[in-house]
Amino acid sequence: MIFDPETFKLVVDQMIEEAGIKLLLDSIVVDAVVKSNVITGVIVENKSGRQAIMGKVVVDATGDGDVAAAGVPYEKGEKHRVLPMSLVYVISGVDNDRVREYQRKDPDLRKAAKKVGFKCHVWELKRIEQRGPTFLHMDSIANGQVVVWGGSLHADGTDTEDLTKAEVELRKRARTELGFLKKYIPSFENSYIAMTAPYMGVRETRRIIGEYILNEKDLEKKEDIL
């Protein structure tokens, strides 16, 4: 899904306001309140200090099961067996029309990537140390810009040291990928990295073990469910 992140922020703010939801930004969940084996609230820390927020129902939308892990069983694969994480970044100073023209001649940048050993658009169930810049269909947000899925790296998304190492490494790789684009892809001659994502794109960490676990067969029967 391609969208303008700044417009998205404004739309979400408006939806939250219209729904009458109390919003608390710049807060991080550091613990959960558990009573009789039920999660009844969360402990957060922010500029105001440490606070407890209680609720009749607690919805864990952290993506990593950070809250549920306090009292709910979960499974987590080894970091080299889970899906790799990426760092998205934005390149400015490009001519979108020229980029699209080149992509028609070299889909997925495979010809150019072969010259330097990058693996573009490759998803394999094994460790991938270097994957080339991926921006197919991601150049339509703003004129003169291209959004890039940075190189993939296997790490534990629930380990701060792992996340730190991965973020530093992928910022380095973004610079390498930019050099590749400048050298081999028309329109990137005067381009530059305008922004890197504020957070890592982590795809897989804890998987909550609930009353029922969806599997591939369930997805095949989605028409019946709907």
Secondary structure, 3 states (H helix, E strand, C coil): CCCCHHHHHHHHHHHHHHCCCCCCCCCEEEEEEEECCEEEEEEEEECCEEEEEECCCCCCCCCCCCCHHHCCCEECCCCCCCCCEECEEEEECCCHHHHHHHHHHCHHHHHHHHHHCCCCCCCCCCCCCCCCCECCCCCCCCCCEEEEECCCECCCCCCHHHHHHHHHHHHHHHHHHHHHHHHHCCCCCCCEEEEECCCCECCCCCEECCCCCCCHHHHHCHHHHC
